[in-house]
Amino acid sequence: MQPRARTFRLGLLRSLALTGSLLALVASPLLSGPAPAQDGPARNAAVAIAADLASQGGTTKLVLTLSKPVEARAFVMERPDRAVIDLPEVNFQLGPEAGRKRDGVVASFRYGLFAPGRSRIVVDLAGPAVVEGIETATTRAGATLVTIPFRRVERDAFRKASVAGDPNPSAAKAPAPGEAADTRPLIVVDAGHGGIDPGAIAATGVYEKDIVFGFAQALVQRLEATGRYRIAMTRDRDVFVALSERVRIAREAKADLFVSIHADSISSAPQVKGATIYTGSEKATDGESARLAERENKADAAGGSDAGEGASDVADILQELTLRETRGFSAGFAGKLMGQLSPVMEMSTKPHREAGFRVLRSPDVPSVLVELGYLSSKSDLEKLLSEEWRTKVTGAMAKAIDLFFAGRATLSRPTAASPRKAASIAPVSP
């Protein structure tokens, strides 16, 4: 037996012994009375008590020891080279050194809660490698071993795998009989304001909520016509939806992109015009952006709703890293939007800005807010009411979305229900 394999086997036996004790406690909750309510992982989440690495030749295996079976799926990403393993929610009870030591093709890995009900392991690769078939086995002690092998490959093979996005689709849950898995990217289109909250009001009496809803519907129709995406709307009628609810809809639907549509107004400066694309940030680009975000963030108060912090809270280091990466994707999409919108519509003097919009605070969904123009500008208002203008702009936005998804490996998420019905949860109007 090779020394590395012997070390791995001994570590595994220690893990199994610990697992037996753990399972005994899990199976006998009455020994210590009723279980307390949990603020962290879900009560029925699998518990991970060990994560061991072993290398042989050009393959490195990550073996997770869990309290019960889970479904794992993996994909790889380039620049930097990473492998991502998605799991149902897992309560990681690993030692402080877990993931810090390099072994074979694995430089390091980190883990944690990625989104409600979902956990993720991000593996930093020491070189290009692909994930081969994930294996699951149950020991006599009742523990579950999930083995994830990373095989070193040439750069071209790795690049192809990263573009594919999911080199191991067989690990995903198979659709139920009679159901076809829909793995197209899910885009959530958010028409700003609604119901009791009219948003900005033009001098002619036109409401922002009506203009942006009409535009959002046109964009949805344009995207649906391509057949390349699943589409959901945060509201499909004139109804109030809280800002935190809009974020929740996108996150629970596991959206791949969130696009919020607005049309501002500055009555004191009717000369200001043009479109602006905003991405989320704790610090605003300028005072004007900060004031706009403050106005938009008062939408909940306008609807009689309590504005909580919602999804802005960062639960752990992994969430913080995820937020940072997500904002990078958001900025990348904003750049593509500018490139496509500039030839067909007038842009503001600073077409891409950042500000602390509540609706852009999802840590795991790339999000942008598009201010189509100003209702206080006569020329902007005329364009916003023009069907010809709207057709050109929605076409340009659809092209930007095509470029965005062509340039990154998105996580496919099968769904059995109609996404618009699933995501457009009917809120109760005050």
Secondary structure, DSSP 8 states (H G I E B T S, - for coil): --HHHHHHHHHHHHHHHHHHHHHHHHH-GGGGSS----SSS-TT-EEEEEEEEEEETTEEEEEEEESS----EEEEETTTTEEEEEEE-EEE---TTTTTS-BTTEEEEEEEEEETTEEEEEEEESS-EEE---EEEE-TTS-EEEEEEEEE--HHHHHHHHHHS-S-GGGS----TT-----S-EEEEEE--BTTB---B-TTS-BHHHHHHHHHHHHHHHHHHHTS-EEEES-SSS----HHHHHHHHHHTT-SEEEEEEEE--TT-TT---EEEEEE-SS-SSHHHHHHHHHHTTHHHHTT-----GGG---SHHHHHHHHHHHHHHHHHHHHHHHHHTTTS-EEEEEEEEE--GGG--SSS-EEEEEEEETTSHHHHHHHT-HHHHHHHHHHHHHHHHHHHHTS-------SS-HHHHH-------
